[in-house]
Amino acid sequence: MKLARNILLAVVSGFALYYALMLAGCLVFSLSYSQLLSEMQLAVQTVSNAPLIRYMLAVQTISIFLVPAFVLLRLQHIPVVERSRNAIRPAYLLCVVIVLILCNMPGMNLLSYCNTQLVQRIIAPNSPLIQLYNHNEQVSEFLMNTPSGKSLVFNILTIALLPAIAEELFFRGLLQQVLQRRVANIHIVIFATALIFSLFHNDVFNIVPRLAMGVLFGYLFFITKNVWYPIIAHCVHNATVVLVYFFIHNNYLPAEISTFGEIGNGAFVGGLSLVGVGGVMVFWWRRLILFRSCAN
């Protein structure tokens, strides 16, 4: 009963902030509430008005993920940062996480390529899922293919930083820990959380790489007992994608760099990336088990 009440309060809090932010948007864009909704819908449909789309994405991220997760974590007294002597926290961990994510990019491109090839063999090109994916890709490229530094800053905030904080608090900080209290096997918990994380993005072409990223974030959280490490990892990944698009659009990088790691474009490096990152995580996991066994 208490959990149901707290979930209801979290959902209500999300809705309340949603309407508050939408009313604030009315003032920012000088529109009535109904006009703001219509303009947002039109902007997404016609792939236009980048500031309005960014604001809409920020409102959705805050009201759907960030606020409900924060409220429920507080009400349920679920810690997202633990000071435990069993946790592995080397002084260089932050740098290692950043390097790990950067080295993981070619591997994610390889998984994305394989995922895409599989989907194209199974799902018809005129499928609603494919059409939705193509439209979402148009919106994403419209937002990121921008020459101005101001737009780059807004993209970092709305595409990289805010989603990283909100989604990691929701999926790793909240969902993973709730499942962990009910399922004994942590590997099943991490995989299930990552699968939900991947499916929630509604992107059939990137289910596998997002699942892999979710698993990586899940183990980072479990090993470090600090949600800020998966948040940083998530943010670095998203920010790297945004920056690569920015540099390509401004002719600072060749377009092929965005797909580096795919078959025909550095596939060996992509495979090496997956093996290397996986090896590091296995090393950390074994070190964690050894540390805890010695502590006990």
C-alpha positions as CSV (number, residue, x, y, z in Angstrom):
1,M,0.0,0.0,0.0
2,K,2.8,2.4,0.9
3,L,4.6,1.6,-2.4
4,A,1.5,2.2,-4.4
5,R,0.9,5.5,-2.7
6,N,4.5,6.6,-3.3
7,I,4.3,5.6,-7.0
8,L,1.1,7.7,-7.3
9,L,2.8,10.7,-5.6
10,A,5.7,10.3,-8.0
11,V,3.5,10.2,-11.1
12,V,1.4,13.2,-9.8
13,S,4.6,15.1,-9.2
14,G,5.7,14.4,-12.8
15,F,2.4,15.6,-14.2
16,A,2.4,18.7,-12.0
17,L,5.9,19.7,-13.2
18,Y,5.0,18.9,-16.8
19,Y,2.1,21.4,-16.7
20,A,4.3,24.0,-14.8
21,L,7.0,23.7,-17.5
22,M,4.5,23.9,-20.3
23,L,3.0,27.1,-18.8
24,A,6.6,28.4,-18.5
25,G,7.0,27.5,-22.2
26,C,3.9,29.6,-23.0
27,L,5.7,32.6,-21.6
28,V,9.1,31.8,-23.3
29,F,7.5,31.3,-26.7
30,S,4.7,33.9,-26.3
31,L,2.0,31.3,-27.1
32,S,-1.2,30.1,-25.4
33,Y,-1.2,26.6,-24.0
34,S,-3.2,25.2,-26.9
35,Q,-1.0,27.0,-29.4
36,L,2.2,25.7,-27.7
37,L,0.9,22.1,-28.0
38,S,0.0,22.6,-31.6
39,E,3.3,24.2,-32.5
40,M,5.2,21.4,-30.8
41,Q,3.3,18.8,-32.7
42,L,3.8,20.7,-36.0
43,A,7.5,21.2,-35.3
44,V,8.0,17.4,-34.8
45,Q,5.8,16.5,-37.8
46,T,7.5,19.0,-40.2
47,V,11.0,18.7,-38.6
48,S,11.3,22.4,-38.0
49,N,11.7,24.9,-35.1
50,A,14.7,23.4,-33.3
51,P,14.3,25.5,-30.1
52,L,10.7,24.3,-29.6
53,I,11.6,20.6,-30.2
54,R,14.5,20.9,-27.7
55,Y,12.2,22.4,-25.1
56,M,9.6,19.7,-25.7
57,L,12.3,17.0,-25.3
58,A,13.5,18.6,-22.1
59,V,10.0,18.8,-20.6
60,Q,9.3,15.2,-21.4
61,T,12.6,14.0,-20.0
62,I,12.1,15.9,-16.7
63,S,8.5,15.0,-16.2
64,I,8.6,11.4,-17.3
65,F,12.0,10.3,-15.9
66,L,13.7,12.8,-13.6
67,V,11.0,14.0,-11.3
68,P,9.2,10.6,-10.7
69,A,12.5,8.9,-10.1
70,F,13.7,11.5,-7.7
71,V,10.5,11.6,-5.8
72,L,10.2,7.8,-5.5
73,L,13.8,7.4,-4.5
74,R,13.3,9.9,-1.7
75,L,10.0,8.4,-0.5
76,Q,11.3,4.8,-0.6
77,H,14.6,5.8,1.0
78,I,16.6,4.1,-1.8
79,P,20.2,5.4,-1.9
80,V,21.9,6.0,-5.2
81,V,25.3,6.8,-3.7
82,E,26.6,4.5,-1.0
83,R,29.8,4.9,1.0
84,S,30.6,1.2,1.4
85,R,34.0,-0.3,2.2
86,N,33.0,-3.1,-0.3
87,A,32.7,-0.7,-3.2
88,I,35.6,-0.4,-5.6
89,R,36.5,3.3,-6.0
90,P,40.1,3.8,-7.3
91,A,41.2,7.4,-7.5
92,Y,41.4,7.2,-11.3
93,L,37.9,5.6,-11.7
94,L,36.4,8.7,-13.3
95,C,39.1,8.9,-16.0
96,V,38.8,5.2,-16.6
97,V,35.0,5.4,-17.1
98,I,35.4,8.2,-19.6
99,V,38.1,6.4,-21.6
100,L,36.1,3.2,-21.4
101,I,33.1,4.9,-23.0
102,L,35.1,6.6,-25.7
103,C,36.8,3.3,-26.6
104,N,33.4,1.6,-26.6
105,M,32.1,3.8,-29.5
106,P,33.4,1.7,-32.4
107,G,31.9,-1.4,-30.7
108,M,28.5,0.3,-30.5
109,N,28.7,1.2,-34.2
110,L,29.5,-2.4,-35.0
111,L,26.5,-3.7,-33.0
112,S,24.3,-1.0,-34.5
113,Y,25.3,-2.1,-38.0
114,C,24.6,-5.8,-37.3
115,N,21.3,-4.8,-35.6
116,T,20.3,-2.8,-38.7
117,Q,21.1,-5.6,-41.1
118,L,19.0,-8.0,-39.1
119,V,16.0,-5.7,-38.8
120,Q,16.1,-5.0,-42.6
121,R,15.9,-8.7,-43.2
122,I,13.0,-9.2,-40.9
123,I,10.8,-6.1,-41.0
124,A,9.3,-4.7,-44.2
125,P,10.5,-1.2,-45.2
126,N,7.0,0.2,-45.0
127,S,6.4,-1.0,-41.5
128,P,5.2,1.6,-39.0
129,L,8.3,0.8,-36.8
130,I,10.6,1.7,-39.7
131,Q,8.7,4.8,-40.5
132,L,8.8,5.9,-36.9
133,Y,12.5,5.3,-36.8
134,N,13.2,7.2,-40.0
135,H,11.2,10.2,-38.7
136,N,13.0,10.2,-35.4
137,E,16.3,10.0,-37.2
138,Q,15.3,13.1,-39.3
139,V,14.5,15.0,-36.1
140,S,17.7,13.9,-34.4
141,E,19.8,14.9,-37.5
142,F,17.9,18.2,-37.8
143,L,18.8,19.1,-34.1
144,M,22.4,18.0,-34.3
145,N,23.4,19.2,-37.8
146,T,23.9,22.7,-36.7
147,P,26.8,25.1,-37.4
148,S,26.4,27.4,-34.4
149,G,28.1,27.0,-31.0
150,K,25.0,28.2,-29.2
151,S,22.9,25.3,-30.7
152,L,25.7,22.9,-29.8
153,V,25.5,24.0,-26.1
154,F,21.7,23.5,-26.1
155,N,22.2,20.1,-27.8
156,I,24.7,19.0,-25.1
157,L,22.2,20.1,-22.4
158,T,19.1,18.5,-23.9
159,I,20.5,15.5,-25.7
160,A,23.5,14.5,-23.6
161,L,23.4,15.9,-20.0
162,L,19.7,16.0,-19.1
163,P,18.8,12.5,-20.5
164,A,21.8,11.0,-18.9
165,I,20.9,12.3,-15.4
166,A,17.2,11.5,-15.8
167,E,17.4,8.1,-17.4
168,E,20.2,6.8,-15.1
169,L,18.3,7.9,-12.0
170,F,15.2,6.2,-13.3
171,F,16.6,3.0,-14.8
172,R,19.8,2.3,-12.7
173,G,19.1,4.3,-9.5
174,L,15.5,3.3,-9.2
175,L,14.4,0.4,-11.4
176,Q,17.5,-1.7,-11.1
177,Q,17.5,-1.4,-7.3
178,V,13.8,-2.2,-7.0
179,L,14.3,-5.3,-9.1
180,Q,17.4,-6.2,-7.1
181,R,15.3,-6.4,-3.9
182,R,13.1,-9.0,-5.6
183,V,15.5,-11.0,-7.7
184,A,18.5,-12.6,-6.2
185,N,20.6,-12.9,-9.4
186,I,22.2,-9.5,-10.1
187,H,23.1,-10.5,-13.7
188,I,19.4,-11.1,-14.4
189,V,18.5,-7.8,-12.8
190,I,21.1,-5.8,-14.8
191,F,20.1,-7.5,-18.1
192,A,16.3,-7.0,-17.4
193,T,16.8,-3.3,-16.6
194,A,19.0,-2.8,-19.7
195,L,16.4,-4.5,-21.9
196,I,13.6,-2.3,-20.5
197,F,15.9,0.7,-21.0
198,S,16.5,-0.3,-24.6
199,L,12.9,-1.1,-25.5
200,F,11.7,2.2,-24.0
201,H,13.6,4.1,-26.7
202,N,11.4,2.5,-29.3
203,D,14.2,2.2,-31.8
204,V,14.3,-1.2,-33.5
205,F,17.6,-0.5,-35.3
206,N,19.5,0.1,-32.0
207,I,17.9,-2.4,-29.6
208,V,21.2,-4.4,-29.3
209,P,23.7,-1.5,-28.8
210,R,21.3,0.2,-26.3
211,L,21.0,-3.1,-24.5
212,A,24.8,-3.4,-24.4
213,M,25.1,0.1,-23.1
214,G,22.4,-0.5,-20.5
215,V,24.3,-3.6,-19.3
216,L,27.5,-1.6,-19.1
217,F,25.8,1.2,-17.1
218,G,24.2,-1.4,-14.9
219,Y,27.4,-3.1,-13.9
220,L,29.1,0.3,-13.5
221,F,26.4,1.2,-11.0
222,F,26.5,-2.1,-9.1
223,I,30.3,-2.2,-8.9
224,T,30.8,1.5,-7.8
225,K,27.5,1.8,-5.8
226,N,27.4,5.4,-7.2
227,V,24.9,6.4,-9.8
228,W,27.1,9.3,-10.9
229,Y,29.4,7.0,-12.7
230,P,26.8,5.6,-15.1
231,I,25.4,9.2,-15.4
232,I,28.9,10.4,-16.5
233,A,29.3,7.4,-18.8
234,H,25.9,8.0,-20.4
235,C,26.6,11.7,-20.8
236,V,30.0,11.1,-22.4
237,H,28.5,8.7,-24.9
238,N,25.7,11.1,-25.9
239,A,27.9,14.1,-25.9
240,T,30.4,12.4,-28.1
241,V,27.7,11.6,-30.7
242,V,26.6,15.3,-30.6
243,L,30.1,16.6,-31.0
244,V,30.9,14.2,-33.8
245,Y,27.8,15.4,-35.7
246,F,28.8,19.0,-35.0
247,F,32.4,18.6,-36.3
248,I,31.2,16.6,-39.4
249,H,28.6,19.3,-40.2
250,N,31.3,22.0,-39.9
251,N,33.7,19.9,-42.1
252,Y,36.2,19.4,-39.2
253,L,35.8,15.6,-39.5
254,P,35.0,13.2,-42.3
255,A,31.5,11.8,-42.4
256,E,32.9,8.2,-42.1
257,I,34.0,8.8,-38.5
258,S,30.4,8.6,-37.3
259,T,30.2,5.0,-38.5
260,F,33.7,3.9,-37.6
261,G,33.7,0.4,-36.3
262,E,31.0,-0.9,-38.7
263,I,31.7,-3.7,-41.2
264,G,33.6,-2.1,-44.1
265,N,34.8,0.8,-41.9
266,G,37.1,-0.5,-39.2
267,A,35.1,-3.6,-38.1
268,F,38.3,-5.1,-36.6
269,V,38.5,-2.0,-34.3
270,G,34.8,-2.4,-33.5
271,G,35.3,-6.0,-32.5
272,L,38.4,-5.1,-30.5
273,S,36.4,-2.4,-28.8
274,L,33.7,-4.8,-27.6
275,V,36.3,-7.4,-26.4
276,G,38.4,-4.7,-24.6
277,V,35.5,-3.1,-22.8
278,G,34.1,-6.4,-21.9
279,G,37.5,-7.5,-20.5
280,V,37.7,-4.4,-18.3
281,M,34.3,-5.0,-16.9
282,V,35.1,-8.7,-16.2
283,F,38.3,-7.5,-14.4
284,W,36.4,-5.1,-12.3
285,W,33.8,-7.7,-11.5
286,R,36.4,-10.3,-10.4
287,R,38.1,-7.6,-8.3
288,L,34.8,-6.8,-6.6
289,I,34.1,-10.4,-5.8
290,L,37.7,-10.9,-4.4
291,F,37.5,-7.7,-2.4
292,R,34.2,-8.7,-0.8
293,S,35.3,-12.2,-0.1
294,C,38.4,-10.9,1.7
295,A,36.2,-8.4,3.6
296,N,33.9,-11.2,4.8
